[in-house]
Amino acid sequence: MEQFVELFSNVANFTWQQLLMIVIGGVLIYLAIKKDMEPTLLLPMGFGAILVNLPFVNTEAIETLFNAGIATELFPLLLFIGIGAMIDFGPLLSNPKMFLFGAAAQFGIFFTFIMARLIGFTLQDAGSIAIIGAADGPTSIYLANYFRSNYQGPIMVAAYSYMALVPIIQPPVIKLITTKRERRIRMPYNPSAVSGTTRVLFPIFVTIVAGTIAPKSAELIGFLMFGNLIRECGVLGSLSDTAQKTLANLVTLLLGISVAFKMKAELFVTVETLAIIGLGLVAFVFDTAGGVLFAKFLNLFLKNKVNPMIGAAGISAFPMASRVVHKLGQQEDNQNFLLMHAAGANVSGQIASVIAGGLMITLIEAML
């Protein structure tokens, strides 16, 4: 009888906010399993959201994991090693003009920063929210933690959710600002050979240049490029495979469950959370549009036209954004092969988003 009374007491202590977070956790698990949307992240994040919102549950273990992996910035940095090891910069190196699209597709970050400030977020929170538009989860986590944002949970959930929703969000935005004729533009792919020496020197060169231009991005870009150097050096094949698979997957799982510490109902169920999710969408849409419109602008001066959809691949969501662009091109013309061009812009966006994060830190600290 006493156990029944205790059970009833525990159930009675649920708040509607906790119940809502449990439902949100269930939705994240559903998206991970049924829709295959970033399952290595959304599944542990959803399960963690359920766990931390149960009444009387001791969350010290998750808090310890959060403090060890996210508060110290360890998980984002380790994850960047894995991401760097996955990336083939060959398409970018054989067509360097794709660097331009990676830069152009960061427009939404700075636009959203202004919007967030206008509706009342602090400089630090506005910068952390704006970087969601890069579709770069580790950079979003890094900035939110660097600025000790009060909204780390919503920012992290929004960043990875929008990454997973790239195939849903980008196509209508692209179609809205391009014509059918533009989407049918073919771009012959005649790559120049990229030597092994160039591939090895590239990550070292990028680290030096990016670290000089935006010193605050040096850690992130350095770990990303270190992962790529492991891939390209030719003497660490087994370590490269481990970084791409075991390390990246394990860190992502731990990161997902750690983020849940910031998904407690009292921190997450707020008006500000809705604003952050809305602003994240604005950033994402404007990043996509910025890349496409920049490509359309270039076409005013180019003899050999660029398919404007390539600009949308300049966001950081690798390789999903490049696949989306290629698929749209195939829908308009089944003989239009845009994948390698889009991949070049996509890996450029990975670099550009990290640099944009470093520039955002520098900008905000100068304004404080």
NORURRA-V649162 format. One record per backbone hydrogen bond with DSSP energy under -1.0 kcal/mol. NH is the residue of the N-H (numbers start at 0). CO is the residue of the C=O. If there is no record, write none. Layout:
nh=NH co=CO
nh=NH co=CO
This chain:
nh=4 co=0
nh=5 co=1
nh=6 co=2
nh=7 co=3
nh=8 co=4
nh=9 co=5
nh=10 co=6
nh=11 co=7
nh=13 co=10
nh=18 co=14
nh=19 co=15
nh=20 co=16
nh=21 co=17
nh=22 co=18
nh=23 co=19
nh=24 co=20
nh=25 co=21
nh=26 co=22
nh=27 co=23
nh=28 co=24
nh=29 co=25
nh=30 co=26
nh=31 co=27
nh=32 co=28
nh=33 co=29
nh=36 co=30
nh=40 co=37
nh=41 co=37
nh=42 co=38
nh=44 co=40
nh=45 co=41
nh=46 co=42
nh=47 co=43
nh=48 co=44
nh=49 co=45
nh=50 co=46
nh=51 co=47
nh=53 co=50
nh=56 co=53
nh=62 co=58
nh=63 co=59
nh=64 co=60
nh=65 co=61
nh=66 co=62
nh=67 co=63
nh=68 co=64
nh=69 co=65
nh=70 co=65
nh=72 co=69
nh=74 co=68
nh=76 co=72
nh=77 co=73
nh=78 co=74
nh=79 co=75
nh=80 co=76
nh=81 co=77
nh=82 co=78
nh=83 co=79
nh=84 co=80
nh=85 co=81
nh=86 co=82
nh=92 co=88
nh=93 co=89
nh=97 co=94
nh=98 co=95
nh=99 co=96
nh=101 co=97
nh=102 co=98
nh=103 co=99
nh=104 co=100
nh=105 co=102
nh=106 co=103
nh=108 co=105
nh=110 co=106
nh=111 co=107
nh=112 co=108
nh=113 co=109
nh=114 co=110
nh=115 co=111
nh=116 co=112
nh=117 co=113
nh=118 co=114
nh=119 co=116
nh=120 co=115
nh=125 co=121
nh=126 co=122
nh=127 co=123
nh=128 co=124
nh=129 co=125
nh=130 co=126
nh=131 co=128
nh=132 co=129
nh=133 co=130
nh=134 co=131
nh=139 co=135
nh=140 co=136
nh=141 co=137
nh=142 co=138
nh=143 co=139
nh=144 co=140
nh=145 co=141
nh=146 co=142
nh=147 co=144
nh=148 co=143
nh=154 co=150
nh=155 co=151
nh=156 co=152
nh=157 co=153
nh=158 co=154
nh=159 co=155
nh=160 co=156
nh=161 co=157
nh=162 co=158
nh=163 co=159
nh=164 co=160
nh=165 co=162
nh=167 co=164
nh=168 co=164
nh=169 co=165
nh=172 co=168
nh=173 co=169
nh=174 co=170
nh=175 co=171
nh=176 co=172
nh=182 co=178
nh=184 co=181
nh=198 co=194
nh=199 co=195
nh=200 co=196
nh=201 co=197
nh=204 co=200
nh=205 co=201
nh=206 co=202
nh=207 co=203
nh=208 co=204
nh=209 co=205
nh=210 co=206
nh=211 co=207
nh=212 co=208
nh=213 co=209
nh=216 co=213
nh=217 co=214
nh=220 co=216
nh=221 co=217
nh=222 co=218
nh=223 co=219
nh=224 co=220
nh=225 co=221
nh=226 co=222
nh=227 co=223
nh=228 co=224
nh=229 co=225
nh=230 co=226
nh=231 co=227
nh=232 co=228
nh=239 co=235
nh=240 co=236
nh=241 co=237
nh=242 co=238
nh=243 co=239
nh=244 co=240
nh=246 co=241
nh=247 co=242
nh=248 co=244
nh=249 co=245
nh=250 co=246
nh=251 co=247
nh=252 co=248
nh=253 co=249
nh=254 co=250
nh=255 co=251
nh=256 co=252
nh=257 co=253
nh=258 co=254
nh=260 co=257
nh=261 co=258
nh=262 co=259
nh=266 co=263
nh=267 co=263
nh=268 co=264
nh=269 co=267
nh=273 co=269
nh=274 co=270
nh=275 co=271
nh=276 co=272
nh=277 co=273
nh=278 co=274
nh=279 co=275
nh=280 co=276
nh=281 co=277
nh=282 co=278
nh=283 co=279
nh=284 co=280
nh=285 co=281
nh=286 co=282
nh=287 co=283
nh=288 co=284
nh=289 co=285
nh=290 co=286
nh=291 co=287
nh=292 co=288
nh=293 co=289
nh=294 co=290
nh=295 co=291
nh=296 co=292
nh=297 co=293
nh=298 co=294
nh=299 co=296
nh=300 co=297
nh=301 co=297
nh=309 co=306
nh=310 co=307
nh=311 co=308
nh=312 co=309
nh=313 co=310
nh=315 co=133
nh=317 co=315
nh=320 co=316
nh=322 co=318
nh=323 co=319
nh=324 co=320
nh=325 co=321
nh=326 co=322
nh=327 co=323
nh=328 co=324
nh=329 co=325
nh=330 co=326
nh=331 co=327
nh=332 co=328
nh=335 co=332
nh=341 co=337
nh=342 co=338
nh=343 co=339
nh=344 co=340
nh=345 co=341
nh=346 co=342
nh=347 co=343
nh=348 co=344
nh=349 co=345
nh=350 co=346
nh=351 co=347
nh=352 co=348
nh=353 co=349
nh=354 co=350
nh=355 co=351
nh=356 co=352
nh=357 co=353
nh=358 co=354
nh=359 co=355
nh=360 co=356
nh=361 co=357
nh=362 co=358
nh=363 co=359
nh=364 co=360
nh=365 co=361
nh=366 co=362
nh=367 co=363
